[in-house]
Amino acid sequence: MQEKMVIDGVEYTVSSAPPYLSFHMTVLAETLKVKPQTVEEADRNMETVKKCLETILAETVKPQPPPSHYAKLYNKVLELTNKELADVERFL
């Protein structure tokens, strides 16, 4: 499933996430739930979030976006992925 999305004048083609990205999506979601207790922990979590987003968006968004567009594009990836999963469940 794909949709076009325009952010700051840049048109992106956004796709739903293939199943093999579910691990990165899970790690991202779990990391975002953690309240870091130290700056070092915050830095580790930041790197994890950055790496997960870069991996997910590299597979689902064309052309590659700048970091300032990551949040909106990731939300669109989630929307499309959830819609595709709901469509599959209707046929089961």
Secondary structure, 3 states (H helix, E strand, C coil): CEEEEEECCEEEEEECCCHHHHHHHHHHHHHHHCCCCCHHHHHHHHHHHHHHHHHHHHHHEECCCCHHHHHHHHHHHHHHHHHHHHHHHHHC
